[in-house]
Amino acid sequence: MTDLNILGKQAKETAYQLSLMDTKVKNELLLHMADELEKNTDIILTENQKDLLQAKDNGITDTMLDRLRLTSDRIKEMAEGIRQVATLPDPIGEVEKMWKNEDGLMIGKQRVPLGVIGIIYESRPNVTTDAASLCFKTGNAVILRGGKEAFHSNKILVEVLQHALKQKNASPFAIQFVDDTSRETAQQLMKLNDYLDVLIPRGGANLIKTVLTTATVPVIETGTGNCHVYIDKDAQLKMATDIIVNAKCQRPSVCNAAETLLIHQDIAAEFLPVIEKALAEYEVELRADERAGAIFSRSIPATEIDWETEFNDYILAVKVVDSLEEAIQHINHYNTKHSESIVSDNYFATQQFLKQVDAAAVYANASTRFTDGFVFGFGAEIGISTQKLHARGPMGLAELTSTKYIVYGDGQYRK
Amino acid sequence: MTDLNILGKQAKETAYQLSLMDTKVKNELLLHMADELEKNTDIILTENQKDLLQAKDNGITDTMLDRLRLTSDRIKEMAEGIRQVATLPDPIGEVEKMWKNEDGLMIGKQRVPLGVIGIIYESRPNVTTDAASLCFKTGNAVILRGGKEAFHSNKILVEVLQHALKQKNASPFAIQFVDDTSRETAQQLMKLNDYLDVLIPRGGANLIKTVLTTATVPVIETGTGNCHVYIDKDAQLKMATDIIVNAKCQRPSVCNAAETLLIHQDIAAEFLPVIEKALAEYEVELRADERAGAIFSRSIPATEIDWETEFNDYILAVKVVDSLEEAIQHINHYNTKHSESIVSDNYFATQQFLKQVDAAAVYANASTRFTDGFVFGFGAEIGISTQKLHARGPMGLAELTSTKYIVYGDGQYRK
């Protein structure tokens, strides 16, 4: 079993050096890591092949296999991703605000790295280079613990990045990999309080749940999205249809895709047949409550489980509600506090929805699919937080930082 | 044993109502709570008497007894504290920034309450009204779990506040008290993930440590302060003496008091005798390393334990260092990341110290005693965070909030 205390100690020592590293140096190292990734395409593909063969032996689905597969184009994309991170402004060192207090002290709130970040994630190997580059840019040391499906791919990717660091006389401990996918090691990582400043799980609902109930280190909960679109009685038919089709079908496997459509009873009979037809192009399975089922030409009855499920698939639960209030109540009861949208021409209905719905992102007249660090303009995304502490919603570089107060005095002591 | 799930459920439901409550209504309720506290002075003093008698039976120290004691003046102060909170600006609803993204979406980052806050604290009953009023002002429901020494005092205080809420038809579940000081209940609170959004421990090092290693709910670590003052070779004697005397003696029991003095070897022989004399007025016990001990007229040898101890008393560890670098290294090794200060006329020495010392607040030429929400100008303080996630340093009202993105579209869907 890997001794995470050793990794932790190495990470902590390196984190201190990283916290003092100038932006220019960090950017040069990032660019070099990107170059080395491309240069080592062959060996990365060879290792990825091992994961693919094993996955096939385990009878993995084609979708999963595709998520796991690396190609030289995909490695190029990963390298480009790292280069993109190098171009982003460095939040570290920025003094958010500075003021003079009553004693004449100049007090500044300065951005500093968090320290050591742990990432527990599943399947997709591109998370490895994404997370590593974002943590590096923000002066944090990172300990990566990927899923067993992508073990060989993740391992070689980290080795290449570490090699690149060593070539430039930087500490390879800035980016470390847990060379062991056992449950015990994962549990140890979740309790590595002496070394980890934060642990970010990225993956499915089960992973998130395990981390939340096990970890004693600070966690940022990410990801699971049971998102809703509510079509109000004052909605426009075309806009409502466009938004729900987009929210459900543009990329159903992601966390900001919609899982449930709520629709006001006054317009259900007019709107639902049009929406059914539009969704039929994507062969969306409809799971409807009684009233919606009576309108649809084809649907199956929704169960209690359906209201709380993130399908991540071409499946949509549909419910007819009596009022805006019922829609809000349903959402606040079943949602995972991710992204929620109302479609309505009515000023007061949209204001009430934006105010009363509890979620990281609440939309009026737009698709839930926009909840994304890049779309929001952050230039990066380490995940989407669905908790309320530290960060909520899409997390960019700033969310990987902390602050310290720097105080300039001229001899003051407290009276 | 108290069933915390019931308290949690009540808190969560009430938190939603509180999140929508207008500032004016919250302020009126706070003022009414303050009035009711004063009006119920007699009954509060009667209950406090029970705690005092029990404390005497247990042979508690006079200092501790004083912290526990309520008087009509102290109750008046508590009420004034609540009135003060009512006058503070309400952070809830504030939109920190709003921008238009490439898709034409107007995206605003709005302050919302955290939800349900748990507070675990020791001894002083004024924490009860302080914490309750700050959480209430920020639209959060709070579950308070005080120490057994102040059980009767805390209980009656919460009952008075709840009574005040009920009189005005507001939910008493906004402020709840764990009517049970057992270890088991405390542990249950630390794992109440379904209901608690954050747990804030306020108390000594042992309490903090227990919470950190036990809790699975998000925690904000507060309080323990092993703070240092470093006197550089280019320091002014009077300024250095004023600052170390203030940092050590003005209020030694608090977390921002200094515990260790580090002094550059070049000025140790000149400065230490003057500092010894100044500290002698407060009968400060000096625990010195070999070089400092050779200069002092009276001191005892410092042990390894002394470097890591928060004395909270008139005791000061003293070490002579070869250089600024050694001072920084010592501080980063032994400190609790709270407050650190350098005294120096040298520009580069102060800049290096501010940059390289890892702590919530780092001072040049000022006493560590300034680390305080009121002194910093926040108008309130719920504690001083020594962790890096969510909040670092003194926490005011803003640190009891989260954010949500409110997004105004006009029919956008993702391409």
Interface residues (C-beta under 8 A of the other chain):
Chain A: Y16 S19 L20 W99 N101 E102 D103 L105 I107 V112 L114 G115 N193 D197 V198 L212 T213 T214 A215 T216 P218 V219 I220 Q236 M239 D242 I243 V245 N246 A247 Q250 N332 T350 L354 K355 Q356 D358 A359 A360 A361 V362 Y363 A364 N365 A366 S367 R369 F370 T371 V375 F376 G377 Q387 K388 L389 H390 R392 G393 S402 T403 K404 Y405 I406 V407 Y408 G409 D410 G411 Q412 Y413 R414
Chain B: Y16 S19 L20 W99 N101 E102 D103 L105 I107 V112 L114 G115 N193 D197 V198 L212 T213 T214 A215 T216 P218 V219 I220 Q236 M239 D242 I243 V245 N246 A247 Q250 N332 L354 K355 Q356 D358 A359 A360 A361 V362 Y363 A364 N365 A366 S367 R369 F370 T371 V375 F376 G377 Q387 K388 L389 H390 R392 G393 S402 T403 K404 Y405 I406 V407 Y408 G409 D410 G411 Q412 Y413 R414
